[in-house]
Amino acid sequence: MALDAITKSDQLLVDVSADEMTATVRLRRSTDGATGDEVLEALRAAGVEIDDAVVKRVDAFVGIVEEKKAATEPFIVANGCSAEDAVDETFVWAESHHAEAAEWAEDAPVDFYTFNSILTVEVDALIGSIAPGVPARHGVTVRGEKLEGNGVPKKLKLHETLTRNPEDPTKIISRVAGRVAVLQNILKIDEVVEIPGDIGFDTGNIDTHVDVHIKGKVTELFEVKTARSMSVGASIEAAKVIAGRDVVVRRGVVGRHAGVVMAGGDIITKHASEANLVALGDIKVGKQLMNSHVCVSGTLDAECAAVIGGSLYAGRLVAVKNLGSEANIPTRIVAGVRPEFVRELAMIQRRIERTRNAVQKITDLIQPLLDGSREIDRDRKARSEALIAQADEVASGLTDVEKRKEELIAGIYPEENAAVKVSGVIHTNVIVRVGDRETQFRKELKGPVSIEKRKIKNVTQLVAVNQLSGSVTVLNGERCTPEELLDGFEIEKRPEENL
């Protein structure tokens, strides 16, 4: 214990902790005993305030001394009380909603309680209660010095979309259907589009600016767009799903290498297979990510999941259980890049290639006519020359595009550290790239291990850090160019999919 006061007598040592929250007493080793009055006197000398609780503790200490004839270990005789700041009123979900959230998780280790706020409620439903605020509590040290708690509890205001239960004002009843939200200490229900079944021919496509709650699935080839959050009670098939905020999928995404799920915030799903996922926040996967192509600007949180096949680009951390499989399925993981830059770079590269190919085709068709290999009349010659001029103008228009390409390449690596953390196994035929360093695993590596960049003897290397022993193994990696990030890149940013 840290001490700021030690009072020594012939018999006793009294210690007061640095924060003055605890006072202890013990006998010196050369002492056989002490009376209660002697202990109290030693405490007073140390500045400890004496009250009934302290007297009782001193009596207990003296009893131990009389029984054992020695008490050289510190014995707590006084405790202070720390100050606590005020706690505002808070909203607590009803048990039925907690059960609904827990049901989402089932045996998957994704904590869906965090996403209770995206669950919708019905009209006249009991949604929860208001936990009362707690006033600030003053404290006191063992020396009797007062400590002040700060603040006054703020009451949680109710919007007109909610009301209190007349029989129990702490219980909250919904007056409309929608999504519960707390904004600036006001509890309210936001408008929500609720689809009782599937997105299909009965509903058509959805395009809205409010939250969307789909109880069924999003059927193949359909589109759902919202400027806010979206929850899907079943699955998302090969459809286009775009949300300005979060997307929560109860079962999973089965993309069949078509469609896309894009979120301006997070994507949370139990599993995904043959899916295209793009998130400007984080992506959380409960069980498995199979043969999917993923771009996540933040972190991939799949600590209990296997990532098998496909490609994954993450801005920061990738945390998984297993990478690849015993069947040696090619799997590519890239951390420490800006996926949104990679996507735009891919779009630009494809645009440049398409433009140059088109210009070349025009030139190949028209130029022979102008070279005199065939006789053409004056009007046709003029039109041909005009087409060649237009092709040249289109080609010269690529200057700005090339400039943007260079800007993307220059900023494609974020400054923050990145890593790929694997708690289970990295199988063979897995490629891991962190920033501009890449390695291919040709033999199995067991975790827990972190693949990251470190300077070894002033040389930046890709290393494997054992998370148990701390040992560092330099990997057989190589430096790669930003353009190589596009090798096998499957998700192209299209203008209509901008977030």
GUPA-68771 format. One record per residue (C-alpha): residue number from 0; residue in one letter; x, y, z. Coordinates in nm, 3 decimals. Layout:
BEGIN
    n  res        u        v        w
  NUM    a        X        Y        Z
...
***
This chain:
BEGIN
    n  res        u        v        w
    0    m    0.000    0.000    0.000
    1    a    0.127    0.348   -0.081
    2    l    0.181    0.546    0.238
    3    d    0.185    0.914    0.312
    4    a    0.189    0.890    0.691
    5    i    0.355    0.639    0.923
    6    t    0.317    0.697    1.296
    7    k    0.565    0.497    1.499
    8    s    0.541    0.422    1.871
    9    d    0.711    0.166    2.084
   10    q    0.440   -0.085    1.998
   11    l    0.245    0.016    1.684
   12    l    0.277    0.123    1.322
   13    v   -0.018    0.319    1.177
   14    d   -0.027    0.358    0.797
   15    v   -0.252    0.600    0.606
   16    s   -0.285    0.542    0.230
   17    a   -0.185    0.810   -0.019
   18    d   -0.551    0.882   -0.109
   19    e   -0.640    0.890    0.263
   20    m   -0.913    0.631    0.205
   21    t   -0.765    0.360    0.428
   22    a   -0.583    0.345    0.760
   23    t   -0.417    0.026    0.885
   24    v   -0.244   -0.069    1.207
   25    r    0.004   -0.345    1.288
   26    l    0.231   -0.444    1.574
   27    r    0.601   -0.403    1.550
   28    r    0.771   -0.742    1.540
   29    s    0.934   -0.685    1.878
   30    t    0.598   -0.614    2.044
   31    d    0.376   -0.871    2.214
   32    g    0.054   -0.672    2.248
   33    a   -0.139   -0.344    2.265
   34    t   -0.451   -0.216    2.434
   35    g   -0.744   -0.048    2.267
   36    d   -0.656    0.289    2.419
   37    e   -0.301    0.258    2.288
   38    v   -0.425    0.185    1.937
   39    l   -0.672    0.476    1.945
   40    e   -0.400    0.709    2.067
   41    a   -0.171    0.600    1.782
   42    l   -0.454    0.663    1.533
   43    r   -0.516    1.011    1.670
   44    a   -0.146    1.085    1.639
   45    a   -0.169    0.988    1.269
   46    g   -0.462    1.227    1.224
   47    v   -0.726    0.954    1.181
   48    e   -1.074    1.063    1.284
   49    i   -1.223    0.833    1.550
   50    d   -1.588    0.725    1.530
   51    d   -1.791    0.422    1.640
   52    a   -1.691    0.220    1.333
   53    v   -1.322    0.282    1.401
   54    v   -1.363    0.185    1.768
   55    k   -1.525   -0.145    1.664
   56    r   -1.240   -0.221    1.424
   57    v   -0.984   -0.140    1.693
   58    d   -1.160   -0.380    1.933
   59    a   -1.142   -0.651    1.663
   60    f   -0.769   -0.583    1.619
   61    v   -0.705   -0.603    1.994
   62    g   -0.895   -0.931    2.004
   63    i   -0.663   -1.077    1.739
   64    v   -0.361   -0.952    1.933
   65    e   -0.484   -1.111    2.256
   66    e   -0.557   -1.441    2.080
   67    k   -0.240   -1.471    1.873
   68    k   -0.010   -1.252    2.087
   69    a    0.104   -1.094    1.761
   70    a   -0.047   -0.906    1.467
   71    t    0.232   -0.799    1.235
   72    e    0.015   -0.794    0.918
   73    p   -0.163   -0.462    0.837
   74    f   -0.517   -0.458    0.978
   75    i   -0.771   -0.208    0.837
   76    v   -0.917    0.002    1.116
   77    a   -1.063    0.294    0.917
   78    n   -1.213    0.342    0.569
   79    g   -1.296    0.666    0.398
   80    c   -1.584    0.718    0.159
   81    s   -1.512    0.845   -0.195
   82    a   -1.725    1.114   -0.353
   83    e   -1.946    1.022   -0.649
   84    d   -2.080    1.250   -0.920
   85    a   -2.449    1.265   -0.998
   86    v   -2.596    1.006   -1.238
   87    d   -2.870    1.115   -1.480
   88    e   -3.196    0.930   -1.533
   89    t   -3.155    0.650   -1.789
   90    f   -3.384    0.441   -2.006
   91    v   -3.389    0.065   -1.938
   92    w   -3.537   -0.174   -2.194
   93    a   -3.814   -0.409   -2.087
   94    e   -3.717   -0.774   -2.044
   95    s   -3.909   -0.874   -2.359
   96    h   -3.682   -0.654   -2.572
   97    h   -3.370   -0.785   -2.401
   98    a   -3.491   -1.136   -2.487
   99    e   -3.545   -1.035   -2.850
  100    a   -3.194   -0.897   -2.872
  101    a   -3.049   -1.209   -2.710
  102    e   -3.239   -1.425   -2.959
  103    w   -3.056   -1.246   -3.239
  104    a   -2.726   -1.366   -3.104
  105    e   -2.824   -1.729   -3.033
  106    d   -2.493   -1.917   -3.015
  107    a   -2.300   -1.655   -3.212
  108    p   -2.068   -1.441   -2.999
  109    v   -2.185   -1.108   -3.141
  110    d   -2.329   -0.884   -2.869
  111    f   -2.655   -0.764   -3.021
  112    y   -2.761   -0.594   -2.699
  113    t   -2.555   -0.299   -2.818
  114    f   -2.791   -0.268   -3.111
  115    n   -3.115   -0.268   -2.912
  116    s   -3.166    0.088   -3.034
  117    i   -3.239   -0.039   -3.384
  118    l   -3.523   -0.267   -3.267
  119    t   -3.871   -0.136   -3.340
  120    v   -4.167   -0.122   -3.105
  121    e   -4.543   -0.143   -3.162
  122    v   -4.813    0.106   -3.066
  123    d   -4.920    0.094   -2.697
  124    a   -4.636   -0.139   -2.606
  125    l   -4.452   -0.137   -2.276
  126    i   -4.099   -0.065   -2.395
  127    g   -3.912   -0.012   -2.070
  128    s   -3.872    0.205   -1.766
  129    i   -3.687    0.507   -1.637
  130    a   -3.412    0.429   -1.389
  131    p   -3.405    0.717   -1.139
  132    g   -3.111    0.948   -1.127
  133    v   -2.865    0.930   -0.842
  134    p   -2.769    1.250   -0.659
  135    a   -2.407    1.340   -0.611
  136    r   -2.262    1.184   -0.298
  137    h   -2.013    1.361   -0.078
  138    g   -1.721    1.168    0.059
  139    v   -1.483    1.189    0.351
  140    t   -1.126    1.074    0.414
  141    v   -1.012    0.879    0.720
  142    r   -0.882    1.211    0.848
  143    g   -1.229    1.365    0.830
  144    e   -1.167    1.586    0.526
  145    k   -1.480    1.640    0.316
  146    l   -1.487    1.543   -0.055
  147    e   -1.740    1.701   -0.290
  148    g   -1.943    1.513   -0.552
  149    n   -2.039    1.712   -0.861
  150    g   -2.356    1.770   -1.059
  151    v   -2.732    1.735   -1.029
  152    p   -2.916    1.438   -1.187
  153    k   -3.082    1.533   -1.516
  154    k   -3.432    1.407   -1.578
  155    l   -3.493    1.216   -1.901
  156    k   -3.759    1.405   -2.095
  157    l   -4.028    1.220   -2.289
  158    h   -4.124    1.314   -2.641
  159    e   -4.493    1.322   -2.737
  160    t   -4.443    0.983   -2.904
  161    l   -4.417    0.827   -2.557
  162    t   -4.620    0.835   -2.237
  163    r   -4.595    0.708   -1.880
  164    n   -4.803    0.422   -1.747
  165    p   -5.066    0.589   -1.520
  166    e   -5.041    0.299   -1.272
  167    d   -4.660    0.313   -1.258
  168    p   -4.508    0.639   -1.387
  169    t   -4.164    0.476   -1.416
  170    k   -4.297    0.248   -1.694
  171    i   -4.289    0.389   -2.048
  172    i   -4.556    0.318   -2.312
  173    s   -4.519    0.381   -2.685
  174    r   -4.785    0.595   -2.852
  175    v   -4.663    0.523   -3.206
  176    a   -4.470    0.248   -3.379
  177    g   -4.104    0.308   -3.456
  178    r   -3.750    0.301   -3.322
  179    v   -3.661    0.418   -2.972
  180    a   -3.388    0.682   -2.959
  181    v   -3.233    0.913   -2.701
  182    l   -3.114    1.249   -2.832
  183    q   -3.000    1.539   -2.611
  184    n   -3.162    1.384   -2.303
  185    i   -3.496    1.339   -2.482
  186    l   -3.644    0.990   -2.519
  187    k   -3.849    0.956   -2.837
  188    i   -3.966    0.719   -3.108
  189    d   -3.836    0.789   -3.455
  190    e   -4.042    0.716   -3.760
  191    v   -3.957    0.382   -3.918
  192    v   -4.059    0.192   -4.228
  193    e   -4.154   -0.156   -4.111
  194    i   -4.192   -0.441   -4.360
  195    p   -4.383   -0.731   -4.196
  196    g   -4.248   -0.989   -4.442
  197    d   -3.993   -1.009   -4.723
  198    i   -3.875   -0.747   -4.968
  199    g   -4.004   -0.889   -5.294
  200    f   -4.265   -0.839   -5.563
  201    d   -4.532   -0.751   -5.304
  202    t   -4.331   -0.459   -5.170
  203    g   -4.108   -0.360   -5.459
  204    n   -3.787   -0.169   -5.398
  205    i   -3.757    0.064   -5.098
  206    d   -3.594    0.409   -5.102
  207    t   -3.648    0.620   -4.789
  208    h   -3.488    0.867   -4.549
  209    v   -3.600    0.698   -4.225
  210    d   -3.504    0.380   -4.043
  211    v   -3.609    0.053   -4.205
  212    h   -3.701   -0.264   -4.020
  213    i   -3.756   -0.572   -4.239
  214    k   -3.893   -0.872   -4.051
  215    g   -3.827   -1.112   -4.336
  216    k   -3.552   -1.125   -4.597
  217    v   -3.433   -0.906   -4.882
  218    t   -3.492   -1.117   -5.190
  219    e   -3.245   -1.152   -5.475
  220    l   -3.227   -0.863   -5.728
  221    f   -3.431   -0.619   -5.514
  222    e   -3.300   -0.292   -5.372
  223    v   -3.341   -0.129   -5.031
  224    k   -3.193    0.216   -4.967
  225    t   -3.221    0.441   -4.664
  226    a   -3.037    0.745   -4.537
  227    r   -3.052    0.600   -4.186
  228    s   -3.024    0.252   -4.026
  229    m   -3.164   -0.081   -4.137
  230    s   -3.234   -0.411   -3.963
  231    v   -3.318   -0.736   -4.140
  232    g   -3.486   -1.012   -3.942
  233    a   -3.389   -1.293   -4.177
  234    s   -3.122   -1.273   -4.449
  235    i   -3.002   -1.061   -4.739
  236    e   -2.972   -1.243   -5.069
  237    a   -2.805   -1.118   -5.390
  238    a   -2.966   -0.776   -5.351
  239    k   -2.848   -0.416   -5.327
  240    v   -2.879   -0.286   -4.970
  241    i   -2.749    0.063   -4.890
  242    a   -2.783    0.245   -4.556
  243    g   -2.644    0.579   -4.447
  244    r   -2.587    0.440   -4.097
  245    d   -2.584    0.080   -3.965
  246    v   -2.705   -0.246   -4.118
  247    v   -2.791   -0.531   -3.879
  248    v   -2.868   -0.873   -4.029
  249    r   -3.008   -1.139   -3.799
  250    r   -2.918   -1.447   -4.002
  251    g   -2.664   -1.351   -4.263
  252    v   -2.581   -1.235   -4.612
  253    v   -2.592   -1.489   -4.896
  254    g   -2.471   -1.285   -5.190
  255    r   -2.404   -1.546   -5.460
  256    h   -2.128   -1.314   -5.588
  257    a   -2.388   -1.051   -5.680
  258    g   -2.545   -0.751   -5.512
  259    v   -2.385   -0.548   -5.235
  260    v   -2.443   -0.443   -4.874
  261    m   -2.313   -0.093   -4.802
  262    a   -2.328    0.101   -4.474
  263    g   -2.218    0.450   -4.380
  264    g   -2.173    0.309   -4.028
  265    d   -2.134   -0.054   -3.918
  266    i   -2.245   -0.387   -4.065
  267    i   -2.335   -0.658   -3.813
  268    t   -2.419   -1.007   -3.931
  269    k   -2.399   -1.362   -3.804
  270    h   -2.236   -1.490   -4.122
  271    a   -2.174   -1.396   -4.485
  272    s   -2.104   -1.611   -4.788
  273    e   -2.020   -1.500   -5.144
  274    a   -2.109   -1.148   -5.032
  275    n   -1.987   -0.799   -5.117
  276    l   -1.973   -0.590   -4.800
  277    v   -1.869   -0.225   -4.772
  278    a   -1.874   -0.032   -4.442
  279    l   -1.735    0.310   -4.356
  280    g   -1.740    0.207   -3.989
  281    d   -1.670   -0.146   -3.857
  282    i   -1.791   -0.491   -3.959
  283    k   -1.882   -0.752   -3.697
  284    v   -1.923   -1.116   -3.798
  285    g   -2.036   -1.384   -3.554
  286    k   -1.955   -1.719   -3.715
  287    q   -1.810   -1.724   -4.064
  288    l   -1.706   -1.511   -4.360
  289    m   -1.689   -1.738   -4.664
  290    n   -1.568   -1.647   -5.017
  291    s   -1.668   -1.284   -4.967
  292    h   -1.518   -0.953   -5.072
  293    v   -1.510   -0.698   -4.794
  294    c   -1.408   -0.333   -4.759
  295    v   -1.421   -0.193   -4.405
  296    s   -1.276    0.147   -4.326
  297    g   -1.249    0.063   -3.956
  298    t   -1.208   -0.280   -3.797
  299    l   -1.320   -0.630   -3.886
  300    d   -1.435   -0.783   -3.557
  301    a   -1.465   -1.158   -3.615
  302    e   -1.280   -1.292   -3.312
  303    c   -1.484   -1.612   -3.298
  304    a   -1.528   -1.655   -3.674
  305    a   -1.340   -1.814   -3.961
  306    v   -1.252   -1.612   -4.271
  307    i   -1.226   -1.851   -4.564
  308    g   -1.162   -1.749   -4.924
  309    g   -1.226   -1.414   -5.087
  310    s   -1.053   -1.086   -5.007
  311    l   -1.074   -0.840   -4.722
  312    y   -0.949   -0.481   -4.704
  313    a   -0.950   -0.308   -4.361
  314    g   -0.836    0.033   -4.251
  315    r   -0.720   -0.076   -3.906
  316    l   -0.744   -0.402   -3.716
  317    v   -0.852   -0.743   -3.845
  318    a   -0.934   -0.978   -3.556
  319    v   -1.040   -1.336   -3.645
  320    k   -1.026   -1.687   -3.507
  321    n   -0.907   -1.873   -3.817
  322    l   -0.778   -1.762   -4.159
  323    g   -0.817   -1.993   -4.456
  324    s   -0.897   -2.363   -4.428
  325    e   -0.742   -2.708   -4.434
  326    a   -0.848   -2.728   -4.800
  327    n   -0.597   -2.448   -4.877
  328    i   -0.863   -2.215   -5.020
  329    p   -0.689   -1.894   -5.139
  330    t   -0.762   -1.617   -4.889
  331    r   -0.634   -1.260   -4.899
  332    i   -0.632   -1.021   -4.602
  333    v   -0.517   -0.659   -4.628
  334    a   -0.498   -0.428   -4.324
  335    g   -0.363   -0.078   -4.293
  336    v   -0.503    0.070   -4.614
  337    r   -0.791    0.304   -4.689
  338    p   -1.046    0.075   -4.858
  339    e   -1.248    0.372   -4.984
  340    f   -0.936    0.489   -5.168
  341    v   -0.882    0.141   -5.309
  342    r   -1.238    0.132   -5.438
  343    e   -1.209    0.472   -5.604
  344    l   -0.872    0.376   -5.746
  345    a   -1.028    0.063   -5.896
  346    m   -1.304    0.271   -6.052
  347    i   -1.053    0.517   -6.197
  348    q   -0.834    0.239   -6.334
  349    r   -1.129    0.076   -6.506
  350    r   -1.240    0.412   -6.647
  351    i   -0.894    0.482   -6.784
  352    e   -0.877    0.138   -6.946
  353    r   -1.225    0.167   -7.099
  354    t   -1.153    0.514   -7.235
  355    r   -0.821    0.419   -7.386
  356    n   -0.970    0.107   -7.544
  357    a   -1.255    0.310   -7.695
  358    v   -1.015    0.572   -7.832
  359    q   -0.796    0.302   -7.979
  360    k   -1.092    0.135   -8.150
  361    i   -1.202    0.465   -8.305
  362    t   -0.850    0.536   -8.424
  363    d   -0.812    0.186   -8.571
  364    l   -1.139    0.225   -8.766
  365    i   -1.106    0.584   -8.888
  366    q   -0.736    0.646   -8.938
  367    p   -0.699    0.411   -9.239
  368    l   -0.964    0.617   -9.416
  369    l   -0.766    0.936   -9.360
  370    d   -0.436    0.775   -9.460
  371    g   -0.567    0.735   -9.815
  372    s   -0.589    0.358   -9.823
  373    r   -0.949    0.406   -9.932
  374    e   -1.107    0.687  -10.133
  375    i   -1.382    0.876   -9.944
  376    d   -1.584    1.185  -10.030
  377    r   -1.525    1.521   -9.869
  378    d   -1.816    1.501   -9.620
  379    r   -1.717    1.156   -9.496
  380    k   -1.359    1.271   -9.459
  381    a   -1.472    1.571   -9.252
  382    r   -1.681    1.351   -9.024
  383    s   -1.390    1.111   -8.985
  384    e   -1.155    1.392   -8.891
  385    a   -1.412    1.520   -8.641
  386    l   -1.433    1.175   -8.481
  387    i   -1.055    1.153   -8.452
  388    a   -1.051    1.500   -8.293
  389    q   -1.319    1.396   -8.043
  390    a   -1.125    1.081   -7.958
  391    d   -0.812    1.289   -7.897
  392    e   -1.013    1.527   -7.677
  393    v   -1.150    1.235   -7.470
  394    a   -0.800    1.096   -7.428
  395    s   -0.663    1.434   -7.317
  396    g   -0.952    1.459   -7.067
  397    l   -0.792    1.176   -6.871
  398    t   -0.535    1.421   -6.731
  399    d   -0.752    1.515   -6.432
  400    v   -0.838    1.150   -6.375
  401    e   -0.470    1.056   -6.373
  402    k   -0.404    1.337   -6.125
  403    r   -0.674    1.204   -5.892
  404    k   -0.521    0.859   -5.924
  405    e   -0.187    0.991   -5.802
  406    e   -0.358    1.165   -5.509
  407    l   -0.525    0.840   -5.405
  408    i   -0.199    0.646   -5.428
  409    a   -0.021    0.908   -5.216
  410    g   -0.280    0.883   -4.935
  411    i   -0.376    0.518   -4.951
  412    y   -0.191    0.420   -4.630
  413    p   -0.335    0.569   -4.308
  414    e   -0.093    0.677   -4.038
  415    e   -0.233    0.464   -3.754
  416    n   -0.089    0.122   -3.680
  417    a   -0.267   -0.182   -3.822
  418    a   -0.249   -0.554   -3.754
  419    v   -0.407   -0.889   -3.836
  420    k   -0.473   -1.082   -3.513
  421    v   -0.553   -1.453   -3.530
  422    s   -0.640   -1.647   -3.214
  423    g   -0.665   -1.987   -3.384
  424    v   -0.481   -2.091   -3.699
  425    i   -0.351   -1.930   -4.018
  426    h   -0.373   -2.203   -4.283
  427    t   -0.159   -2.237   -4.592
  428    n   -0.235   -2.040   -4.910
  429    v   -0.333   -1.734   -4.707
  430    i   -0.191   -1.397   -4.813
  431    v   -0.164   -1.128   -4.546
  432    r   -0.071   -0.770   -4.628
  433    v   -0.022   -0.494   -4.371
  434    g    0.029   -0.156   -4.534
  435    d    0.288   -0.202   -4.808
  436    r    0.427   -0.537   -4.683
  437    e    0.286   -0.874   -4.789
  438    t    0.354   -1.239   -4.715
  439    q    0.207   -1.572   -4.822
  440    f    0.181   -1.851   -4.568
  441    r    0.315   -2.174   -4.711
  442    k    0.283   -2.362   -4.385
  443    e    0.035   -2.349   -4.101
  444    l    0.090   -2.098   -3.822
  445    k   -0.089   -2.141   -3.489
  446    g   -0.203   -1.847   -3.280
  447    p   -0.266   -1.642   -3.088
  448    v   -0.052   -1.430   -3.317
  449    s   -0.046   -1.074   -3.447
  450    i    0.082   -1.000   -3.797
  451    e    0.214   -0.645   -3.802
  452    k    0.493   -0.419   -3.924
  453    r    0.795   -0.352   -3.702
  454    k    1.139   -0.209   -3.738
  455    i    1.402   -0.476   -3.694
  456    k    1.758   -0.336   -3.697
  457    n    1.624   -0.017   -3.859
  458    v    1.457   -0.215   -4.137
  459    t    1.075   -0.229   -4.157
  460    q    0.969   -0.593   -4.159
  461    l    0.646   -0.789   -4.154
  462    v    0.653   -0.997   -3.836
  463    a    0.445   -1.247   -3.642
  464    v    0.418   -1.161   -3.272
  465    n    0.317   -1.447   -3.043
  466    q    0.051   -1.303   -2.812
  467    l    0.139   -1.540   -2.526
  468    s    0.519   -1.532   -2.519
  469    g    0.578   -1.200   -2.694
  470    s    0.832   -1.364   -2.926
  471    v    0.878   -1.199   -3.266
  472    t    0.932   -1.393   -3.590
  473    v    1.031   -1.209   -3.907
  474    l    0.816   -1.327   -4.198
  475    n    0.932   -1.383   -4.551
  476    g    0.755   -1.076   -4.688
  477    e    0.803   -0.835   -4.973
  478    r    0.722   -0.473   -5.038
  479    c    0.428   -0.412   -5.272
  480    t    0.303   -0.112   -5.465
  481    p   -0.037    0.052   -5.414
  482    e   -0.138   -0.057   -5.766
  483    e   -0.099   -0.420   -5.660
  484    l   -0.387   -0.370   -5.417
  485    l   -0.613   -0.391   -5.722
  486    d   -0.503   -0.744   -5.807
  487    g   -0.816   -0.954   -5.764
  488    f   -1.015   -0.657   -5.627
  489    e   -1.384   -0.733   -5.685
  490    i   -1.574   -0.436   -5.545
  491    e   -1.588   -0.131   -5.767
  492    k   -1.724    0.198   -5.641
  493    r   -1.999    0.320   -5.870
  494    p   -2.137    0.675   -5.874
  495    e   -2.488    0.564   -5.775
  496    e   -2.349    0.387   -5.467
  497    n   -2.177    0.688   -5.311
  498    l   -2.239    0.723   -4.938
***
